[in-house]
Every structure is written in C-alpha cells, then in structure tokens.
Amino acid sequence: MINSKLMEKFIAKVLTKLEGEWVIIGGTVLSLLGIDGRVTMDIDMVSINNKSSNGQSIKLMEIAESLGLPVEAINQAGEYFLSKVDGYQAHLVLFAESKKCKIYRPDAFLFVKLKLARASETDLSDCIAFLKHNEEEARALKKDLLKLIKTSIKTAPADKQRKLLEIQNLLA
C-alpha cells in the first residue's frame, strides 16, 4: 500500500537515481501531498520529456522493489491519459528536483481533469480531497475548474452528479 511515508522514501530515491522530467499523477498525488485518506496500490509516474530511456523505467521499478513494492506498482499507463490533455505542461507544479531529475505533480485543474476522464466514485472523492488540501491553488484556478465541473455535470449519469455538485459547491 502506498502512503505518504513511503512516497517520501520513493521520491528521495528517485531524485538520486533517475534522470529526466517526470510527473506523478492519479491517486498517488494525494500520498505525495501527505493526504493518507485512502489506499492506493500503485504509483502513476510517467516521463514528460520523452527522453527517458527504457533503462530509466527499469530504474524506476528497481526503486519500487527496493522499497518492498512489487515492480507492478509502477504504473506508466497514465501517460496515455496525460497525452490527451492539450497543453498539460502549463498545469504542472514542480514538486522536487535534483541536478538530473525533476518531479512534477498536476495542479488542481489538471488533477481534476484527469480524474474526470474516468469519474469513478473514488476519482471524485480524490478530487474533493485534493481541492480541500490545495484551497489556495483551487481558488486561483476556480474559473477554469468550475467550467470543467459544469460541463461534466451536464453529461454525467445521475449517480455521479451528486459528487460533481459537491465539488462544484466546494469551489463556489
């Protein structure tokens, strides 16, 4: 299970062993920020400069293994969803860096946008936790976030609308 303490250790090792620019997305972002409200089993971490070699991905898995995680805990499938968001680079927040490695996280807009792509109950709860933890950031992006949520409410099934309205009220 991934929690904030494990993420601290993971980030420290990544900064010393990896090269390039990486972004952590998905539910793992909550653990990255010290929010341990739910269990997640993988670390969604992808290269954002497309210069990372297969060797860097292997190192990432070795880091996970050194922390007692299975190599499958590294999930790079998020790259597919990230690539679908035009201009996502403008929504990255530098989280940590070393001489050879930078690690980013999504800002409030990108986090919510990626979560709304699937919009499971867990995804919507993650949005609420993220926005509550990052109130200042959410306020700065309020206009864009509200537009995103309102669009989602229009197309969401009834069972998802309640959570989306909760997110909208949180931003209002």
N, C-alpha and C positions, 0 to 999 in steps of 0.2 A: 504494500500500500504506500502511496506517495503522500507525504505530509510536508509541512514547511521545514522541519528539521532536516529531513532527507534532501529536500530541494537545496537547502543551504550548502550541504556537503557536495551535492551534484554540481552546483554552479561553481564552487571553488575548484573542483577538479577539472571541469570543462575549461575554465579560464586558463589553466596551466597546461592543458594537453591538446586543445583544439585550436585550429586556425580558421579565420574567416568570420563572416557575419551570420548569426543565427537568430531565429525568433522562436520563442516558446508561445504556443497558442493552446486553445482548448481549456479544459477544466484544470489543467496543471498550473495555469496562470494564477489561480486562487491560492494554491500552495506556495507558489513563488512569492506572492504578496503577503504570506503569513496567515491566510484565511484557511483554517482547517475544518470547515463545516461539513465536508463530505469526502467520501473515499473516491480516489481515482487510482486506476491501476497502471496507467501509462504516462509517459512524458512526450507530449506532442512538440517536437523540436525539429525545425527544418532550416536548411540553408537558405539565405535570402539573396546571396550574390551569385548563385550557380557556379561558383568556383570551387566549391568543396568537392573533393575527390571522394571516391568510394572509400578510400583509406580513412578519411575524416569521419565518415559514417561508421566505419568499423571501430574507430577510437571511441566514438560516442557510445557504442554498445559495450565496449570494454569498460568504460567508466561506469555504466549502469551495473554491469556484472561485478565490478569491484566493490559496489555498494550493496551487494546482495540481491540485486534485482535480476530478473531474467532478461536476456537480451531483447525479448519481445516487448519489454517495457518501453523501448524507444519506438515511437510511432512517427513516421515521417509522411504518412498519408495526408496529413493536414496541408501539405504543400499543394495538393490538388485544389482544395477549397480556398486557400490563400491566393492562388494564381487566378482565381475567378473574380477577385476584387480589384477593379481598376484603381490604380494609384494607392495601393495599400501601404507603400513605403512612407507616404506622408503621415500615416497613422501609427508609426512605430515609436516606441519610447525606449530609449537606451536604459537598460537595467543594470548591466555590469560590463566591464571591459578590462582587458589586459593588453599587452603590447601586440599580440597576434590575434586576439579574439574579441568580438563584441557580441553581447547577448541583448536582444530586444524583447519587449513584450508589446502586445497591442494596446493602443489607447482605448478609451471607453467606447468610442464609435466602432472601431474595428472589432473589438471583442464581441459587442452585441451583434454586429452584422454577421460575423462568422457563426455565432450561436443561433441566430435566427434562421440560418440556412437549413438547419435540422429541426429546431424548435421543439425538442423533447421537453418533458416536464423538468428534467434535470438541467437542460440547457437554459431554460427560462429562469430557474432558481439560481443558476450560476450568474446570470445577468444581474439579478437583484443583488446578490452578494457582492459582485464586482462594483456595481454602481454605488451601493451603500459605503463600501470601503474607499472608493475614489470619488467622493462627493464633489470636490473642487474640479476635478477633471470632467466629471459628468456635467457640471454647471457650465463649464467652458464650451462644451460640445452639445449643449442642451437642444439647440435649434435643429441640428442635424439628427440627433438621437430621436427627438420627438417625431420628426418626419419619417424616419425609418420605422419607428414603432407604429405610427398611424397607418402606414402602408401595410405593415404586417397584420394589423388588426383586421383590415378590410378583407384579406384573403385567408385568414386563419380559420380553422374549424372552431366551432363553439367551445370545445373543451380547452382550447389554447387561449381563447380570447380573455378569459378571466386573468390569467397570469400576465398577458400582454397589457391589459388595463392596469394591473398592479404596477408594472414597470412604468407605464405612462404616468400614473399618479405619483410615483416616486420622483419623476423628473419635473413634474408640474410645480 
